[in-house]
Amino acid sequence: MADKQHSAVGTVAQALQWAVTQLSESSSPKLDAEVLLAKVLAKQRSYLFTWPEAELTAAQQQQFSAWVMQRQAGQPMAYLLGEREFWSLPLATNPSTLIPRADTECLVEFALSLTLPATAHVLDLGTGTGAIALALASEREHWHIQGIDKEAAAIALASANAARLQLPVSFSCSDWFSAITNQGFDLIVSNPPYIDASDVHLQQGDVRFEPRSALVATDAGLADLAAIVAQAPSYLKPQGWLVVEHGWQQAAAVRQLMVQQGFTAVASGCDYGGNERYTYGQCVGQTTEEASNE
């Protein structure tokens, strides 16, 4: 902080007051200020209210100022803090991956509701931070879960999250199914790029700072979804499930893609806002008799 700012924010209470003013354009200026200051002080947020007169060191003031200015410019909180909670799991985050969103937990909840083998084999396509794969692993200790991403930086981050959380998920690089050899998955899940390049939302909020490659797809945002739906039957066991996240206006199109590929029980589920945000279907596959007659 400049000297004038130093004198204005010497205490916890003063620092919060200054930050809330600076972050007035944020959707949650008070919460942002409190979370950032608690992180700088390495304290719980309750400390801020218990010790409002506590003095910040010069180093703490400088760090807090830098983060507040970055947040004021729109930098996502998850990137500033280096962490975002998903499914009650603290996941490390960085600009190489998408920031996990709470609405994706609805996909996880549905996947966990499926009747699958106790030792089900699961594939998470485009794993990013590993959020979906790790959430599933935290609930199903005997599932064999593999997460893939085409970005090496994402795989490194997801692997680090798995190690820190001590969850047995394997991560590797693959451009969708290109490096996948297992053709016997009980469940395939994915939160792929599904935003059209012309979507105005790309110029708003956190997505301005997130990797475009993880956000944008051609063909009105449906290209990657279509590729996954088309290839998934070759990697699913008979009666295996595919569950994909998509945009709130894409549910009908994704259902059509699944029906065209022969999936049954095709339907969509809603996010916390009541919007259709994920679609699922079951792979019919071949019976033993059908396979032997080929």
N, C-alpha and C positions, 0 to 999 in steps of 0.2 A: 504494500500500500504506500501511497505517497505520504509524506510527513503529516499533512492535514488529515488524511484518512487514519493514520496511526493514532493520532490523538483522539479521534472520534470513536474509535472502536477498541479501546484498551481493555474493556471488560466483555464478558460473555453477552450481557444484555445489550451493550452498545454495538457489538459486532452483529448481533441478530437484527437490531433495528436498522443499521446501515444496509445490511444485505437485503432485507425485505424491501427496502426502498429501491435498491438497484435492480431487484428482480420483479418489479411490479408488473412487467409484461408476461411473466410466467403464469401458467395456469394454477400453480400452487407455490407462491413465493415464500410463505412462512415455512411450509414443510421443506422446501428445497434448502432454505437457509439453515434450518435446524439440522437436517441430515448432513449437509456439508460441514457445518461447524463441529458436529459430534465426531465426524470422521477425522477432521483435522486434530481434534483434541484426543482422539482415541478413547472416547467415552460414550456411554449410552446417552440417548437424547434426554432422559430424565435428569442427567447431571446438569444440563443447561438451565433447568428450572429450579434445581436445588441450590446451585451456586452461580446466580446471575452476576455477582460482583467479582467472580474469579478473573484474574488478569491473563490475557494472552501474551505469550512471548512474541518477540519480533518475528521469529521464524514462522510461528503459527499465524500471525497476522498476514504475512506475505503469502503463505500458502492459501489461506482462506480468501484473500483478495483475488488471487489468480483464479481460483475455482469459481468464485462468484462472477468474475468478468467473463470467464468461458461459458458459464451457464447463461449469463445475460445474452451472449452471442448465439445461444441456441444449442450449445453442446449438450448431448444427452447426459442425464445424471448417471446412467449406468456406465458410461465411458469415463466420466470424471471419478467415480467411486471405484471403478474396476470390478463392479459386482452388481448382480441383479438376482433377486430371489425368484425361484420358479418351483412350484410344487413343494414349497417350504425348504427347498434346497438352495444354499447360497452358491451361485454360479459365477465364476470369474468371467468378465466380459472385456472385449477390446474391439477396436474398429474393424477388425478382420471378419467379424460375424454380425449377424442380426442380433438385436437385443431381444431376449425372450419376452413374450407378452403373456399376460394373464389369460387372455382368451384361448391361447393354445392349450391351456390346462383342460379345456372342455374336450379336446381331441383325446388327451391322455385318459381322462375319466371314461370316455366311451371305450377306448381300447381295453381298459382294465375290466370293463363290464362284459367283454366277450368271453364265451366259453371256449377256452383254448387248453391244449395239453399242459400238464404241470411243468414240463420242460420245453415249452414252446420255443421255436426259433423265430427271432424277430429281426427285421431290417429297418433301420431308420435312414431314409434317403435325404441328403442335404442336412446333415445333423447340426452344423453350426457350433454352438456352445456345447452341444450334447444334451440340450434340455429335455427333449422328449425321451430319448433313450435312457437317460439317467433317472428321469421320473419313473419310467416303467420299471427299471431295475430296482429302484428303492422300494417298490411295492411287490415285486415278483422275483425273489432271490434265486429261483431255480430256472428262470427263463434264460435262454442264450441270446444275447442281444448284440447286434453289430450295427455300428453307425458309420456312414460313409459321407464324405464331402469331397468335392473336386479341389478345394483349396487346402494346401498343406498347413497354412496358418490356423485354419479352423480345426483341423485334426489335432494339431498340437495343443490348442486350447481345450478342446473336448477331452483329450487324453489327460491333461493336467487336472481338469475338473473331476474326472472319474477317479484318478489317483487320490486326490485330496478328500473326496467323499467316500473312498474305499468301496466303490461300486464296480462290479465285474463286467464292464462293457468294453468290447474291443472296437477300436476305431481305425479306419484306413482310408486312403485316398481312392476315389473312384468317381468318374463322371457318370452319375446315375448308375446304371447296371454294368457299365463297361468292364469293371474289374471284379464283378461278382461271379463266383463259380457255383455257389450253393443254389440249387434249384428246388429247395424244399422248405420254404419259409411258411410258417403258420400265420404270420402277420407282417405286413409291410406298411409302414407309416411314413408320411412325408409332409413337411411344410415347405414346399418349393417356391421359387419366384412366381408371382402371379399378378403383378401390377403392370398395366400397360404403360409404355414409355411416355405417353402423353398425359397421364393422370396428374391432375393438379396437386394431389396430395404428396407427390414426390418433392414438392417445394415447401412443405410445411412440417413443422415438428421435428422429431428425432430422425425420421427417415432421410432428412437432408444430409445427415452425417453417416448413415449406414451404407455398406457396400452395394452399389447398384446391381452387381452381378447376383446378389442374393434377393433382390427385390423385383427386378424387371424381367418380363418375358414377352416375346413377340406374339403375334396372333391374338391381339386384345388381352394379353396376359395368360393365354391358355396353352401356349406351346409346350412348356415343361410339364404341365399337368397332363396334356394329351400324350406326351412321350412316356410318362410313367404309367399311365393307365393302359397304354398299348402293350408295354413290355412286361408289366407285372404278372400277367397270367403264366408266363414262362418260368417265373421264379417262385410262384406260390404252390403249395400243396393243394390237392383237391379239397375244397371247403375252406381254404385259407382266405384271409381277409385283407383288403386294401383300404386304408383310411388316409385321406389327404385333406389338408387345409387349403382354403381358397378365399377369394374375395367375397364380400357379402352379396354381390350381384351375379356371381358365377355359378351358383349351386345348380341351377337347371342345366347349364351347359355341361358341367362335370358329370351330372347324373346321366345325361345323354351319352357322353363319352364312355362311361362304364357299361351302360346297357348295350351299346354298339360292340363292345369287346366281350360280351357274353356274361358279364357279372350278374349275379342275382341278389335279391334282398337289397337292392340299391335304394339308398335314402340319404337324407342330409340331417345334420344336427346343428344346434344353435350355440352361439357364443353367449357370454354373460349378458350381452345387450339384446339378446333375442333374435339376432341375425343368423341366417344359415351360413356357417363358416367352415364346416367340414362335411365331406361326403364319403360314404363307405359302400362297399359291395363285397360279395362273397364269390370266390372263384369256383366255378363248377368243376373244372378239370375233367379228366377222363376216368372212367371206371377201369378196373383191371381187365375186364373183358374187352372193352373198347381198345385199350392199348395193345392187347395181345392180337387183335384182329388186324392191326396195321401192318 
